[in-house]
Amino acid sequence: MKYSWQHEGLTADQKAEIVLNEMTEEEKFSWLSAPMAIPMGDEPLPEGAIGSAAYYPAIPRLGIPAMQQSDASLGVSALGNVRPGDNATALASSLLLASTFNPQMAQLTGELVGREAFAKGFNVQLAGGANLIREPRGGRNFEYLSEDPLLTGVMAGHSVRGIQSQHVVSTIKHFAVNAQETGRVVVSSDLDEAAMRESDLLAFEIANEIGQPGAVMPGYNLINGEWASENDFLLNKVLKGDWQYPGWVMSDWGATHSAAKAALAGLDVQSGSNLDSQVWFDQPLRKAVARGEVSQGRIDEMVRRILRSLFAVGAVEHPATPFGPIDYMAHRLTAQREAEQGIVLLKNENHSLPLKKGAKKLLVVGGHADHGVLAGGGSSAVTPVGSLRLPGINFMGIETEKVFQPSSPLWAIRAESNAAEVLFAHGNDVAEAVRLAREADAVIVFADEWRSEALDAQGLELDAEKNHLISRLAAENSLTIVVLETGGPVTLPWLDKVPAVLEAWYPGSGGGEAIAGVLFGRVNPSGKLPVTFPASEQQLPHPEQVDPTTTTSLPGSPVKGGIIHVDYNVEGSDVGYRWHARTGQAPLFPFGFGLSYTEFTYNDLQVRADGESVYVTLTVQNIGDRAGAEIPQIYLHPASKSYVPRLAAFERVDLQAGESKTLTLRLEPRVIANWDSDEGLWRIEGGNYVVIAAKNACAPILQSNIAIKPRRFGY
């Protein structure tokens, strides 16, 4: 059967319009709200649903498939074991992905997620986490990318582009300034427009341009006192107005608060309606239309946007069906390569790493390294077959486990090390671990820190038992190597007692092999920190945290404590490394920091203006004795110092020993500019600018001055 939209040469917009004109009002409203497609209590799974975050029914007579929506950025998840026996590749945390500074890797891993989603029958993936990491203790930071708008936007955009190349719509989320999890459903992120445009909104703007996501998801939070899901400034003025965004806006699950107000403010779909106080986008919205509060044209626009996005990625022409072929072994290797590029070497005193092969005895301690690698908790958690499941938290009425994904660092170390004996100690018995450490040639201790959606980390420290264990082991064996598996920055009180530290984040399905590869030199580490590691919480713009016992964090729960206002105008657009530069505070490890087993030099920095663009050229050389990858970072600030240095360009370059390459990078003009709220446009201050080629935010190598003409540009 040929449908009316199946004519050659039609655009996605034209196809959407044809289908919209043939839909009944009931069919339209069936796509404007839906419950979570994960049974809660005695609720049945909706007929036709695979079992996932959401299901919207097909319209067979028009050739329109059902919308099957799944979480998330890190792989295809099955929250609450809704699809028993389901297997999926677990990608590393987004923090690790950002540590690669490699847009091609973001696109490659995005393609992997899209491929698996499509083969499982999903055509919408709730991916694309692009919130700036304003709160280093944020429980969901592992799902986000960085504290910098350029890095975040570029990496998120390429990830979304990869997913959508597989006929799967990707969201981008959580729009915007969704920086904390504790009290997330009652927190108002208060921030002036100019600062927001130069930071959080810029990250989303760049990601939207690169990835062209089919859907945008606002957060649970409020923005300047208005819920993100019914925030006219955010959704109508910025997203659909200034950026001319053509896709649809879906609420987060249980984050809709009204019918007419939300619809008129730009919300197109109420997601997870069973978690809200009402199914707002059914009878209440129908009544609002009947009263003339909301026009029929607005209802049609909501549906048109959904259809347009599905057609734009080919999700209608190429319907996803369950049980398609998946090459899990190839995908696992992709996940391993991602982790190998993103592991960050934080310390390597006296070239302690890579460890020499052929030791008599090695000791591996802690972190359930005998089984696998840690994953973050919540809706993004991917639980491959063979995962170790431990008690976690109750998440929206679903028991969410603490998962160790089946990629054992212990067994990978045994394979890489050529050691005669590799022992393992859980670390619970400190005395026993110390006894074994005395006899070992080297000790590799895994220090894990679990974070989850719905609850922020309480402080920046590892738990006291882990810090004590590391200190005791280091006192007993001078070659004690620490591997961190964390969901964000942590303080390291034992740092001066150990010779080497790796930050492995949550490294995913190939994490164990990647860690072992770095430890024993098969892999030359090249990851760079996408977030600043503060020396202490007192360095943060907001040292004090919200007490989790005084507020509500979960949607669908009785509100406790009222609205909490967080004044992000304290730091404004100076997030992370910019805040440290503004306040003159030296961090524990700066943004962009990461060591290598080889050395690189930068030479011949040249800066030129070509029309309205500014370009930087420099030569990077590997002067060491082994191949490696370097990531030169270009920062810029006015000579007048009206703002602190900002990352304006970066590029990852692979170099053989002795090899050099000349790179040309274009500086992002919106990073050079400031937002003028009065005129509603970007304004570049004319005058001299300092352009810096650096290894990280605190390590300038070369610099040059350039005169830039004043310029104004808008939308």
Disulfide bonds with the S-S distance in Angstrom:
none
